[in-house]
Amino acid sequence: MIKDIKNIILDLGGVLLSINPVLTVNAISTLTGLSEFDIKREMNSNKIFHWFETGQCSDDEFRRYICRLAGRSLNFREIDDG
């Protein structure tokens, strides 16, 4: 609930958390077996990546989507470590 929220941290410009898009594409490519080109195309055409980045979908929803991309079940820990 909103009244339970005590702090909100905004990380504008990657000060607290620096995410390297190239490494992200690499990791998803390795996990799914799809080419980096295919991953980039998927990232540009599917809103789930944006939704995940902005907190509009849960970690589990995103993990299940990566499994669908891979066409197989993946250990969620593998996805998190990627």
C-alpha positions as CSV (number, residue, x, y, z in Angstrom):
1,M,0.0,0.0,0.0
2,I,1.1,3.5,-0.7
3,K,1.0,4.5,3.0
4,D,3.5,1.7,3.7
5,I,6.1,3.3,1.4
6,K,8.8,5.1,3.4
7,N,11.4,5.9,0.7
8,I,11.6,6.1,-3.0
9,I,15.0,6.1,-4.7
10,L,15.4,7.4,-8.2
11,D,18.4,6.4,-10.2
12,L,18.6,9.0,-12.9
13,G,21.6,8.5,-15.1
14,G,22.7,5.2,-13.7
15,V,24.4,6.6,-10.6
16,L,23.4,3.7,-8.3
17,L,22.9,1.0,-10.8
18,S,24.8,0.9,-14.1
19,I,23.3,-1.4,-16.7
20,N,25.2,-2.2,-19.8
21,P,22.8,-2.9,-22.6
22,V,25.4,-4.8,-24.6
23,L,26.0,-7.2,-21.7
24,T,22.3,-7.6,-21.3
25,V,21.8,-8.6,-24.9
26,N,24.8,-10.9,-24.6
27,A,23.4,-12.7,-21.5
28,I,19.9,-13.1,-23.0
29,S,21.4,-14.4,-26.2
30,T,23.5,-17.0,-24.3
31,L,20.5,-18.1,-22.2
32,T,18.1,-18.4,-25.1
33,G,20.4,-19.6,-27.9
34,L,19.1,-16.7,-30.1
35,S,21.4,-14.4,-32.0
36,E,22.2,-11.0,-30.6
37,F,20.5,-9.5,-33.6
38,D,17.3,-11.5,-32.8
39,I,17.5,-10.3,-29.1
40,K,17.9,-6.7,-30.1
41,R,14.9,-7.0,-32.5
42,E,12.9,-8.6,-29.8
43,M,13.8,-5.8,-27.3
44,N,12.7,-3.2,-29.8
45,S,9.4,-4.9,-30.8
46,N,8.2,-6.3,-27.4
47,K,7.1,-4.0,-24.7
48,I,7.9,-6.4,-21.9
49,F,11.5,-5.2,-21.8
50,H,10.3,-1.7,-21.2
51,W,7.7,-2.8,-18.7
52,F,10.3,-4.7,-16.8
53,E,12.7,-1.8,-16.7
54,T,9.9,0.5,-15.4
55,G,8.5,-1.9,-12.9
56,Q,5.3,-2.6,-14.8
57,C,5.9,-6.4,-14.9
58,S,7.2,-8.6,-12.1
59,D,10.5,-10.4,-12.1
60,D,8.6,-13.7,-12.5
61,E,6.7,-12.5,-15.5
62,F,10.0,-11.4,-17.1
63,R,11.7,-14.7,-16.3
64,R,8.8,-16.6,-17.9
65,Y,9.1,-14.5,-21.0
66,I,12.8,-15.3,-21.3
67,C,11.9,-19.0,-21.0
68,R,9.4,-18.6,-23.8
69,L,12.1,-16.9,-25.9
70,A,14.4,-19.9,-25.2
71,G,11.7,-22.4,-26.0
72,R,12.5,-24.3,-22.9
73,S,12.4,-24.1,-19.1
74,L,15.3,-22.3,-17.6
75,N,16.3,-22.1,-13.9
76,F,15.2,-18.7,-12.7
77,R,18.6,-18.4,-11.0
78,E,20.3,-18.7,-14.4
79,I,18.2,-15.9,-15.7
80,D,19.0,-13.7,-12.6
81,D,22.7,-14.4,-12.9
82,G,22.7,-13.6,-16.6
